[in-house]
Structure formats: structure tokens, C-alpha cells
């Protein structure tokens, strides 16, 4: 049996800034954005890859859930070296504080990572594998 990631849910304070960050800065594709803006669905998402999305729960979704955590420790996104350099440049040009780079272990072994936060303070790791 292989377990893979389906989705991550982030409780967000300002979905507009979060959509901009994940689509423009990180280069992900929006999902259900038009439907969300039209009021047909409760939240938008961004697509990480074919099988994984990140749902962006606006305050109206997570304020009514007493079990919801404020956010999470961090999650890691993997890209190739060129993509890693592109995103790092976008983060720098947007004035996003970056921690790293440094070599850290991940699901596929050692890789080079940077850490940063999205507009709501959720911590992300961006990794490319070096081996």
C-alpha cells in the first residue's frame, strides 16, 4: 500500500492575498476560484500537482469549527533546481523573509531547502533534491 497526499487545508485570514501568493509567487493554478467568487462554493483551492490541492478556508469556514487549529507547523513543496531558483527570486522580490538555504533530509533523501511564511504566517519549506 502506498499512501499519498490528497490535500492540505489552511485556515486563512485573507483569501485574496493567499490566492495571490500561492498562484503568482509559487506558480500554482487556482481551483474553483470563479465559483468561490460567485458564491457557489465555500472556499477556493490551489493545485499543487495532479493529485494534490491546498484548500484555503476563509474565516467563515474555520471560525465556526472549534477543533480547527490556527494553522500548522510547516509543509514542504518539492521542485527542480530551476523552479527552486525561480520561486526564491519571486520571494526575494516580494520582500518575503527567507530562512536558508540549508541541506535537510526529506522524503527522498538530502536536499537543499529554504523556509518562508505565506501572508497568513503558515510556514513552508521549498526543497529541491541534490542527489
Backbone as JSON Lines, residues from 0, in Angstrom:
{"i":0,"aa":"X","n":[0.84,-1.18,0.0],"ca":[0.0,0.0,0.0],"c":[0.89,1.24,0.0]}
{"i":1,"aa":"X","n":[0.57,2.2,-0.86],"ca":[1.26,3.48,-0.88],"c":[0.26,4.57,-0.48]}
{"i":2,"aa":"X","n":[0.64,5.38,0.47],"ca":[-0.21,6.49,0.9],"c":[0.36,7.77,0.29]}
{"i":3,"aa":"X","n":[-0.5,8.54,-0.33],"ca":[-0.08,9.82,-0.92],"c":[-0.93,10.94,-0.34]}
{"i":4,"aa":"X","n":[-0.5,12.15,-0.56],"ca":[-1.23,13.3,-0.05],"c":[-2.35,13.67,-1.02]}
{"i":5,"aa":"X","n":[-3.53,13.94,-0.51],"ca":[-4.66,14.39,-1.3],"c":[-4.8,15.91,-1.23]}
{"i":6,"aa":"X","n":[-4.85,16.43,0.01],"ca":[-4.98,17.87,0.16],"c":[-4.49,18.32,1.53]}
{"i":7,"aa":"X","n":[-4.2,19.6,1.62],"ca":[-3.89,20.28,2.87],"c":[-4.94,21.37,3.0]}
{"i":8,"aa":"X","n":[-5.41,21.62,4.2],"ca":[-6.36,22.7,4.44],"c":[-5.67,23.76,5.3]}
{"i":9,"aa":"X","n":[-5.65,24.97,4.8],"ca":[-5.12,26.1,5.56],"c":[-6.26,27.01,5.97]}
{"i":10,"aa":"X","n":[-6.31,27.35,7.25],"ca":[-7.24,28.37,7.73],"c":[-6.61,29.72,7.42]}
{"i":11,"aa":"X","n":[-7.26,30.52,6.59],"ca":[-6.68,31.79,6.15],"c":[-7.48,32.97,6.67]}
{"i":12,"aa":"X","n":[-6.82,34.09,6.8],"ca":[-7.48,35.32,7.24],"c":[-7.91,36.18,6.06]}
{"i":13,"aa":"X","n":[-7.11,36.17,4.98],"ca":[-7.38,36.99,3.81],"c":[-7.16,36.13,2.57]}
{"i":14,"aa":"X","n":[-8.23,35.56,2.08],"ca":[-8.08,34.63,0.96],"c":[-7.54,35.28,-0.3]}
{"i":15,"aa":"X","n":[-7.78,36.58,-0.5],"ca":[-7.27,37.27,-1.68],"c":[-5.75,37.3,-1.69]}
{"i":16,"aa":"X","n":[-5.13,37.67,-0.56],"ca":[-3.67,37.69,-0.51],"c":[-3.09,36.28,-0.58]}
{"i":17,"aa":"X","n":[-3.79,35.32,-0.03],"ca":[-3.3,33.94,-0.07],"c":[-3.38,33.38,-1.49]}
{"i":18,"aa":"X","n":[-4.46,33.65,-2.21],"ca":[-4.58,33.2,-3.6],"c":[-3.47,33.82,-4.43]}
{"i":19,"aa":"X","n":[-3.22,35.11,-4.25],"ca":[-2.15,35.78,-4.98],"c":[-0.8,35.14,-4.68]}
{"i":20,"aa":"X","n":[-0.51,34.88,-3.41],"ca":[0.77,34.3,-3.01],"c":[0.96,32.92,-3.63]}
{"i":21,"aa":"X","n":[-0.02,32.05,-3.51],"ca":[0.13,30.68,-3.99],"c":[0.09,30.59,-5.52]}
{"i":22,"aa":"X","n":[-0.61,31.5,-6.18],"ca":[-0.66,31.44,-7.65],"c":[0.45,32.26,-8.29]}
{"i":23,"aa":"X","n":[0.6,33.52,-7.92],"ca":[1.6,34.37,-8.56],"c":[3.01,34.07,-8.09]}
{"i":24,"aa":"X","n":[3.22,33.99,-6.78],"ca":[4.57,33.8,-6.25],"c":[5.03,32.36,-6.41]}
{"i":25,"aa":"X","n":[4.19,31.4,-5.98],"ca":[4.59,30.0,-6.05],"c":[4.24,29.34,-7.38]}
{"i":26,"aa":"X","n":[3.38,29.96,-8.18],"ca":[3.08,29.45,-9.51],"c":[2.07,28.32,-9.58]}
{"i":27,"aa":"X","n":[1.25,28.15,-8.55],"ca":[0.21,27.11,-8.57],"c":[-1.01,27.62,-9.33]}
{"i":28,"aa":"X","n":[-1.81,26.69,-9.8],"ca":[-3.03,27.03,-10.53],"c":[-4.21,27.1,-9.55]}
{"i":29,"aa":"X","n":[-5.06,28.12,-9.69],"ca":[-6.24,28.2,-8.82],"c":[-7.27,27.14,-9.22]}
{"i":30,"aa":"X","n":[-8.03,26.69,-8.24],"ca":[-9.12,25.74,-8.45],"c":[-10.39,26.34,-7.87]}
{"i":31,"aa":"X","n":[-11.47,26.29,-8.62],"ca":[-12.79,26.74,-8.16],"c":[-12.8,28.2,-7.75]}
{"i":32,"aa":"X","n":[-11.89,29.0,-8.28],"ca":[-11.81,30.41,-7.89],"c":[-13.02,31.19,-8.4]}
{"i":33,"aa":"X","n":[-13.4,30.99,-9.65],"ca":[-14.58,31.68,-10.18],"c":[-15.84,31.29,-9.41]}
{"i":34,"aa":"X","n":[-15.96,30.0,-9.09],"ca":[-17.12,29.53,-8.34],"c":[-17.15,30.13,-6.94]}
{"i":35,"aa":"X","n":[-15.96,30.25,-6.31],"ca":[-15.88,30.85,-4.99],"c":[-16.3,32.32,-5.05]}
{"i":36,"aa":"X","n":[-15.75,33.04,-6.01],"ca":[-16.09,34.47,-6.14],"c":[-17.56,34.69,-6.45]}
{"i":37,"aa":"X","n":[-18.19,33.72,-7.12],"ca":[-19.61,33.82,-7.43],"c":[-20.49,33.39,-6.25]}
{"i":38,"aa":"X","n":[-19.87,32.84,-5.21],"ca":[-20.63,32.39,-4.05],"c":[-21.2,30.99,-4.19]}
{"i":39,"aa":"X","n":[-20.74,30.25,-5.21],"ca":[-21.27,28.9,-5.45],"c":[-20.59,27.82,-4.62]}
{"i":40,"aa":"X","n":[-19.36,28.07,-4.15],"ca":[-18.64,27.13,-3.29],"c":[-18.11,27.91,-2.08]}
{"i":41,"aa":"X","n":[-17.83,27.2,-1.0],"ca":[-17.46,27.84,0.27],"c":[-16.01,28.28,0.37]}
{"i":42,"aa":"X","n":[-15.13,27.73,-0.46],"ca":[-13.71,28.05,-0.37],"c":[-13.02,27.77,-1.7]}
{"i":43,"aa":"X","n":[-11.91,28.5,-1.98],"ca":[-11.11,28.22,-3.16],"c":[-9.98,27.27,-2.81]}
{"i":44,"aa":"X","n":[-9.32,26.77,-3.83],"ca":[-8.16,25.9,-3.65],"c":[-7.09,26.29,-4.67]}
{"i":45,"aa":"X","n":[-5.89,25.79,-4.45],"ca":[-4.81,25.9,-5.42],"c":[-4.27,24.5,-5.65]}
{"i":46,"aa":"X","n":[-3.88,24.23,-6.9],"ca":[-3.42,22.89,-7.26],"c":[-1.92,22.8,-7.13]}
{"i":47,"aa":"X","n":[-1.47,21.86,-6.29],"ca":[-0.05,21.59,-6.11],"c":[0.47,20.69,-7.24]}
{"i":48,"aa":"X","n":[-0.27,19.65,-7.54],"ca":[0.04,18.75,-8.65],"c":[-1.22,17.99,-9.03]}
{"i":49,"aa":"X","n":[-1.1,17.04,-9.9],"ca":[-2.29,16.33,-10.41],"c":[-3.16,15.74,-9.3]}
{"i":50,"aa":"X","n":[-2.53,15.26,-8.24],"ca":[-3.29,14.59,-7.2],"c":[-3.4,15.32,-5.89]}
{"i":51,"aa":"X","n":[-2.89,16.56,-5.8],"ca":[-2.85,17.24,-4.51],"c":[-3.26,18.71,-4.65]}
{"i":52,"aa":"X","n":[-4.14,19.14,-3.75],"ca":[-4.55,20.54,-3.71],"c":[-4.35,21.09,-2.3]}
{"i":53,"aa":"X","n":[-4.34,22.41,-2.21],"ca":[-4.35,23.1,-0.93],"c":[-5.65,23.9,-0.88]}
{"i":54,"aa":"X","n":[-6.5,23.57,0.08],"ca":[-7.75,24.29,0.27],"c":[-7.49,25.49,1.16]}
{"i":55,"aa":"X","n":[-8.08,26.61,0.81],"ca":[-7.91,27.85,1.56],"c":[-9.23,28.21,2.23]}
{"i":56,"aa":"X","n":[-9.36,27.83,3.5],"ca":[-10.6,28.07,4.24],"c":[-10.63,29.51,4.75]}
{"i":57,"aa":"X","n":[-11.58,30.33,4.26],"ca":[-11.71,31.69,4.77],"c":[-12.29,31.67,6.19]}
{"i":58,"aa":"X","n":[-12.23,32.8,6.88],"ca":[-12.72,32.83,8.27],"c":[-14.12,32.27,8.45]}
{"i":59,"aa":"X","n":[-15.03,32.49,7.5],"ca":[-16.39,31.97,7.67],"c":[-16.41,30.44,7.77]}
{"i":60,"aa":"X","n":[-15.37,29.78,7.27],"ca":[-15.29,28.32,7.35],"c":[-14.66,27.85,8.66]}
{"i":61,"aa":"X","n":[-13.56,28.46,9.08],"ca":[-12.84,27.92,10.23],"c":[-13.23,28.56,11.55]}
{"i":62,"aa":"X","n":[-13.85,29.71,11.54],"ca":[-14.26,30.34,12.81],"c":[-15.38,29.55,13.49]}
{"i":63,"aa":"X","n":[-16.12,28.77,12.71],"ca":[-17.23,28.01,13.3],"c":[-16.82,26.6,13.7]}
{"i":64,"aa":"X","n":[-15.54,26.25,13.52],"ca":[-15.06,24.91,13.84],"c":[-14.15,24.98,15.07]}
{"i":65,"aa":"X","n":[-14.64,24.64,16.26],"ca":[-13.83,24.76,17.47],"c":[-12.62,23.83,17.49]}
{"i":66,"aa":"X","n":[-12.61,22.79,16.67],"ca":[-11.48,21.86,16.63],"c":[-10.38,22.32,15.69]}
{"i":67,"aa":"X","n":[-10.63,23.37,14.91],"ca":[-9.65,23.82,13.93],"c":[-8.46,24.49,14.6]}
{"i":68,"aa":"X","n":[-7.27,24.07,14.2],"ca":[-6.04,24.71,14.69],"c":[-5.83,26.02,13.94]}
{"i":69,"aa":"X","n":[-5.05,26.95,14.52],"ca":[-4.84,28.23,13.84],"c":[-4.13,28.08,12.5]}
{"i":70,"aa":"X","n":[-3.2,27.18,12.38],"ca":[-2.56,26.83,11.11],"c":[-1.79,25.54,11.33]}
{"i":71,"aa":"X","n":[-0.58,25.4,10.81],"ca":[0.19,24.18,11.01],"c":[1.66,24.52,11.14]}
{"i":72,"aa":"X","n":[2.5,23.54,11.51],"ca":[3.93,23.8,11.68],"c":[4.57,24.22,10.37]}
{"i":73,"aa":"X","n":[4.57,23.34,9.38],"ca":[5.0,23.68,8.03],"c":[4.66,22.54,7.1]}
{"i":74,"aa":"X","n":[4.67,22.83,5.81],"ca":[4.61,21.77,4.83],"c":[5.65,22.03,3.78]}
{"i":75,"aa":"X","n":[6.08,20.97,3.13],"ca":[7.2,21.05,2.21],"c":[6.73,20.83,0.78]}
{"i":76,"aa":"X","n":[7.17,21.72,-0.12],"ca":[6.92,21.6,-1.55],"c":[8.24,21.28,-2.23]}
{"i":77,"aa":"X","n":[8.2,20.4,-3.21],"ca":[9.4,19.98,-3.92],"c":[9.32,20.46,-5.36]}
{"i":78,"aa":"X","n":[10.41,21.06,-5.84],"ca":[10.53,21.49,-7.23],"c":[11.92,21.14,-7.72]}
{"i":79,"aa":"X","n":[12.15,21.27,-9.02],"ca":[13.5,21.08,-9.53],"c":[14.34,22.32,-9.22]}
{"i":80,"aa":"X","n":[15.64,22.25,-9.5],"ca":[16.55,23.34,-9.15],"c":[16.13,24.66,-9.82]}
{"i":81,"aa":"X","n":[15.74,24.61,-11.09],"ca":[15.34,25.84,-11.8],"c":[14.09,26.44,-11.16]}
{"i":82,"aa":"X","n":[13.11,25.62,-10.83],"ca":[11.9,26.1,-10.17],"c":[12.21,26.68,-8.8]}
{"i":83,"aa":"X","n":[13.11,26.03,-8.09],"ca":[13.52,26.49,-6.77],"c":[14.13,27.89,-6.87]}
{"i":84,"aa":"X","n":[15.0,28.09,-7.85],"ca":[15.63,29.4,-8.04],"c":[14.6,30.45,-8.46]}
{"i":85,"aa":"X","n":[13.64,30.06,-9.31],"ca":[12.6,31.0,-9.73],"c":[11.76,31.47,-8.55]}
{"i":86,"aa":"X","n":[11.29,30.53,-7.74],"ca":[10.46,30.89,-6.59],"c":[11.26,31.69,-5.58]}
{"i":87,"aa":"X","n":[12.5,31.31,-5.35],"ca":[13.33,32.06,-4.41],"c":[13.47,33.52,-4.89]}
{"i":88,"aa":"X","n":[13.65,33.72,-6.18],"ca":[13.72,35.08,-6.72],"c":[12.43,35.85,-6.53]}
{"i":89,"aa":"X","n":[11.29,35.19,-6.72],"ca":[10.0,35.86,-6.51],"c":[9.81,36.24,-5.05]}
{"i":90,"aa":"X","n":[10.18,35.34,-4.15],"ca":[10.08,35.63,-2.72],"c":[10.93,36.84,-2.36]}
{"i":91,"aa":"X","n":[12.17,36.84,-2.86],"ca":[13.07,37.96,-2.57],"c":[12.52,39.27,-3.13]}
{"i":92,"aa":"X","n":[12.01,39.24,-4.37],"ca":[11.49,40.48,-4.96],"c":[10.24,40.98,-4.25]}
{"i":93,"aa":"X","n":[9.49,40.08,-3.61],"ca":[8.31,40.47,-2.84],"c":[8.65,40.83,-1.39]}
{"i":94,"aa":"X","n":[9.92,40.75,-1.03],"ca":[10.33,41.09,0.32],"c":[9.98,40.05,1.37]}
{"i":95,"aa":"X","n":[9.78,38.8,0.94],"ca":[9.45,37.73,1.88],"c":[10.74,37.27,2.56]}
{"i":96,"aa":"X","n":[10.73,37.21,3.88],"ca":[11.91,36.77,4.64],"c":[12.15,35.28,4.4]}
{"i":97,"aa":"X","n":[13.38,34.94,4.05],"ca":[13.75,33.56,3.74],"c":[14.77,33.08,4.76]}
{"i":98,"aa":"X","n":[14.55,31.88,5.27],"ca":[15.48,31.21,6.17],"c":[16.18,30.12,5.36]}
{"i":99,"aa":"X","n":[17.47,30.2,5.22],"ca":[18.22,29.23,4.44],"c":[18.89,29.92,3.27]}
{"i":100,"aa":"X","n":[19.4,29.16,2.36],"ca":[19.23,27.72,2.15],"c":[20.1,26.88,3.09]}
{"i":101,"aa":"X","n":[19.64,25.64,3.27],"ca":[20.41,24.67,4.03],"c":[20.05,23.26,3.57]}
{"i":102,"aa":"X","n":[20.97,22.35,3.81],"ca":[20.76,20.95,3.46],"c":[19.93,20.29,4.55]}
{"i":103,"aa":"X","n":[18.83,19.66,4.17],"ca":[17.99,18.95,5.13],"c":[17.47,17.66,4.51]}
{"i":104,"aa":"X","n":[17.13,16.73,5.37],"ca":[16.61,15.45,4.94],"c":[15.13,15.57,4.64]}
{"i":105,"aa":"X","n":[14.67,14.83,3.64],"ca":[13.25,14.8,3.3],"c":[12.84,13.41,2.85]}
{"i":106,"aa":"X","n":[11.68,13.3,2.26],"ca":[11.12,12.01,1.87],"c":[11.98,11.27,0.85]}
{"i":107,"aa":"X","n":[12.78,12.01,0.08],"ca":[13.62,11.4,-0.96],"c":[15.11,11.51,-0.65]}
{"i":108,"aa":"X","n":[15.47,11.83,0.59],"ca":[16.87,11.96,0.97],"c":[17.25,13.4,1.24]}
{"i":109,"aa":"X","n":[18.53,13.71,1.05],"ca":[19.05,15.04,1.31],"c":[18.67,16.0,0.19]}
{"i":110,"aa":"X","n":[18.35,17.23,0.57],"ca":[18.02,18.25,-0.39],"c":[18.33,19.62,0.16]}
{"i":111,"aa":"X","n":[18.29,20.6,-0.71],"ca":[18.53,21.98,-0.32],"c":[17.17,22.65,-0.14]}
{"i":112,"aa":"X","n":[16.99,23.3,1.01],"ca":[15.69,23.88,1.35],"c":[15.82,25.32,1.79]}
{"i":113,"aa":"X","n":[14.76,26.06,1.53],"ca":[14.55,27.37,2.15],"c":[13.21,27.31,2.86]}
{"i":114,"aa":"X","n":[13.07,28.14,3.88],"ca":[11.83,28.22,4.65],"c":[11.33,29.66,4.58]}
{"i":115,"aa":"X","n":[10.01,29.82,4.54],"ca":[9.4,31.14,4.47],"c":[7.95,31.0,4.9]}
{"i":116,"aa":"X","n":[7.29,32.13,5.08],"ca":[5.89,32.12,5.51],"c":[5.02,32.77,4.45]}
{"i":117,"aa":"X","n":[3.79,32.26,4.32],"ca":[2.82,32.88,3.43],"c":[2.21,34.08,4.15]}
{"i":118,"aa":"X","n":[1.32,34.83,3.5],"ca":[0.76,36.03,4.13],"c":[0.04,35.8,5.46]}
{"i":119,"aa":"X","n":[-0.45,34.59,5.72],"ca":[-1.11,34.31,6.99],"c":[-0.17,33.72,8.03]}
{"i":120,"aa":"X","n":[1.11,33.59,7.7],"ca":[2.08,33.08,8.66],"c":[2.26,31.58,8.64]}
{"i":121,"aa":"X","n":[1.62,30.87,7.7],"ca":[1.86,29.44,7.58],"c":[3.27,29.23,7.06]}
{"i":122,"aa":"X","n":[4.01,28.33,7.66],"ca":[5.41,28.1,7.32],"c":[5.51,27.06,6.22]}
{"i":123,"aa":"X","n":[6.3,27.38,5.19],"ca":[6.53,26.48,4.08],"c":[8.01,26.18,3.94]}
{"i":124,"aa":"X","n":[8.3,25.0,3.47],"ca":[9.66,24.61,3.09],"c":[9.62,24.36,1.58]}
{"i":125,"aa":"X","n":[10.56,24.94,0.86],"ca":[10.68,24.7,-0.58],"c":[12.0,23.98,-0.77]}
{"i":126,"aa":"X","n":[11.92,22.79,-1.35],"ca":[13.09,21.9,-1.46],"c":[13.33,21.5,-2.89]}
{"i":127,"aa":"X","n":[14.62,21.34,-3.22],"ca":[14.99,20.61,-4.44],"c":[16.02,19.59,-3.98]}
{"i":128,"aa":"X","n":[15.94,18.41,-4.57],"ca":[16.85,17.34,-4.18],"c":[18.14,17.46,-4.94]}
{"i":129,"aa":"X","n":[19.24,17.26,-4.23],"ca":[20.57,17.46,-4.77],"c":[21.24,16.16,-5.17]}
{"i":130,"aa":"X","n":[20.67,15.05,-4.81],"ca":[21.33,13.77,-5.09],"c":[20.61,12.95,-6.11]}
